[in-house]
């Protein structure tokens, strides 16, 4: 019975991979593993795991790939979102602060990425602005009414 060159575990004569460490035992198995790793790497790089999001200007492209208008939009969303959260945190004992915190979080660009997977695709930025407006109006109304 042959042994694995990597971990010295005994393996079957016809085994393509070592059951102990997973090392390929044949050239075909090694090539198959390399192809699998390449496909996985391309998939991760294409889906945003490698720092590049792919996609168009309304998707999740890197800042360098966006037009000036899209960069300004994204930066503005960060400023408005974080600004709203900071203001809401100063009002935390009040009931209206919590919808304001949700409003600030809703407009942040990473939230579009988080909603993309469970919903199947990302929400359009207009929808995110609508959510921001609804939560902000509810928060402001609660602040003034209560």
C-alpha positions as semicolon CSV with decimal commas, in nm:
position;residue;x (nm);y (nm);z (nm)
1;X;0,000;0,000;0,000
2;X;0,158;0,332;-0,106
3;X;0,190;0,632;0,126
4;X;0,119;1,001;0,072
5;X;0,434;1,199;-0,011
6;X;0,307;1,493;0,194
7;X;0,188;1,336;0,520
8;X;0,313;0,977;0,494
9;X;-0,038;0,836;0,553
10;X;-0,118;0,511;0,379
11;X;-0,352;0,548;0,081
12;X;-0,529;0,313;-0,159
13;X;-0,364;0,232;-0,491
14;X;-0,642;0,400;-0,687
15;X;-0,690;0,706;-0,460
16;X;-0,674;1,040;-0,637
17;X;-0,640;1,237;-0,315
18;X;-0,504;1,159;0,029
19;X;-0,784;1,103;0,279
20;X;-0,567;1,243;0,559
21;X;-0,433;1,573;0,414
22;X;-0,614;1,606;0,080
23;X;-0,298;1,617;-0,133
24;X;-0,348;1,507;-0,495
25;X;-0,187;1,170;-0,569
26;X;-0,193;1,176;-0,950
27;X;-0,110;1,433;-1,217
28;X;-0,475;1,439;-1,327
29;X;-0,587;1,507;-0,971
30;X;-0,328;1,783;-0,933
31;X;-0,444;1,948;-1,256
32;X;-0,808;1,913;-1,155
33;X;-0,730;2,078;-0,821
34;X;-0,543;2,363;-0,991
35;X;-0,836;2,427;-1,226
36;X;-1,079;2,424;-0,933
37;X;-0,865;2,671;-0,737
38;X;-0,842;2,900;-1,042
39;X;-1,221;2,895;-1,090
40;X;-1,276;2,975;-0,722
41;X;-1,022;3,259;-0,733
42;X;-1,188;3,410;-1,040
43;X;-1,529;3,378;-0,879
44;X;-1,413;3,548;-0,558
45;X;-1,236;3,823;-0,750
46;X;-1,545;3,881;-0,962
47;X;-1,784;3,899;-0,666
48;X;-1,597;4,159;-0,465
49;X;-1,389;3,941;-0,238
50;X;-1,066;4,044;-0,407
51;X;-1,113;4,418;-0,367
52;X;-1,266;4,469;-0,710
53;X;-1,640;4,459;-0,729
54;X;-1,687;4,451;-1,100
55;X;-2,017;4,577;-1,220
56;X;-2,108;4,907;-1,375
57;X;-2,136;5,258;-1,236
58;X;-2,458;5,169;-1,054
59;X;-2,304;4,849;-0,917
60;X;-2,014;4,809;-0,680
61;X;-1,717;4,919;-0,888
62;X;-1,400;5,053;-0,730
63;X;-1,387;5,429;-0,682
64;X;-1,123;5,459;-0,956
65;X;-1,362;5,297;-1,206
66;X;-1,649;5,535;-1,129
67;X;-1,726;5,860;-1,304
68;X;-1,676;6,183;-1,112
69;X;-2,051;6,211;-1,062
70;X;-2,075;5,857;-0,920
71;X;-1,778;5,920;-0,689
72;X;-1,943;6,238;-0,564
73;X;-2,271;6,049;-0,510
74;X;-2,101;5,772;-0,312
75;X;-1,899;6,014;-0,099
76;X;-2,208;6,222;-0,037
77;X;-2,394;5,913;0,084
78;X;-2,114;5,842;0,330
79;X;-2,118;6,202;0,460
80;X;-2,496;6,216;0,496
81;X;-2,516;5,866;0,644
82;X;-2,243;5,905;0,902
83;X;-2,354;6,261;0,980
84;X;-2,708;6,142;1,048
85;X;-2,584;5,859;1,269
86;X;-2,363;6,097;1,471
87;X;-2,644;6,348;1,519
88;X;-2,884;6,067;1,615
89;X;-2,637;5,927;1,868
90;X;-2,632;6,264;2,044
91;X;-3,011;6,233;2,079
92;X;-3,017;5,868;2,193
93;X;-3,241;5,903;2,499
94;X;-3,513;6,041;2,271
95;X;-3,738;5,794;2,088
96;X;-3,685;5,968;1,754
97;X;-3,312;5,898;1,759
98;X;-3,353;5,533;1,665
99;X;-3,525;5,589;1,328
100;X;-3,258;5,852;1,255
101;X;-2,986;5,594;1,323
102;X;-3,163;5,355;1,084
103;X;-3,186;5,634;0,825
104;X;-2,813;5,703;0,847
105;X;-2,731;5,336;0,813
106;X;-2,975;5,284;0,524
107;X;-2,803;5,535;0,297
108;X;-2,449;5,403;0,344
109;X;-2,316;5,240;0,024
110;X;-2,206;4,914;0,195
111;X;-2,570;4,847;0,289
112;X;-2,643;4,801;-0,082
113;X;-2,385;4,522;-0,086
114;X;-2,539;4,359;0,219
115;X;-2,887;4,367;0,068
116;X;-2,769;4,234;-0,267
117;X;-2,718;3,873;-0,158
118;X;-3,049;3,801;0,022
119;X;-3,255;3,996;-0,232
120;X;-3,079;3,857;-0,538
121;X;-2,959;4,198;-0,657
122;X;-2,876;4,527;-0,495
123;X;-3,135;4,791;-0,427
124;X;-3,107;5,093;-0,649
125;X;-2,966;5,402;-0,487
126;X;-3,301;5,579;-0,527
127;X;-3,460;5,311;-0,308
128;X;-3,189;5,362;-0,047
129;X;-3,252;5,739;-0,053
130;X;-3,624;5,667;-0,015
131;X;-3,555;5,450;0,290
132;X;-3,336;5,726;0,429
133;X;-3,612;5,983;0,378
134;X;-3,880;5,765;0,538
135;X;-3,671;5,682;0,846
136;X;-3,551;6,043;0,878
137;X;-3,905;6,181;0,857
138;X;-4,028;5,931;1,116
139;X;-3,736;6,020;1,344
140;X;-3,784;6,395;1,310
141;X;-4,159;6,360;1,362
142;X;-4,106;6,157;1,678
143;X;-3,852;6,412;1,806
144;X;-4,092;6,701;1,762
145;X;-4,411;6,523;1,865
146;X;-4,281;6,351;2,178
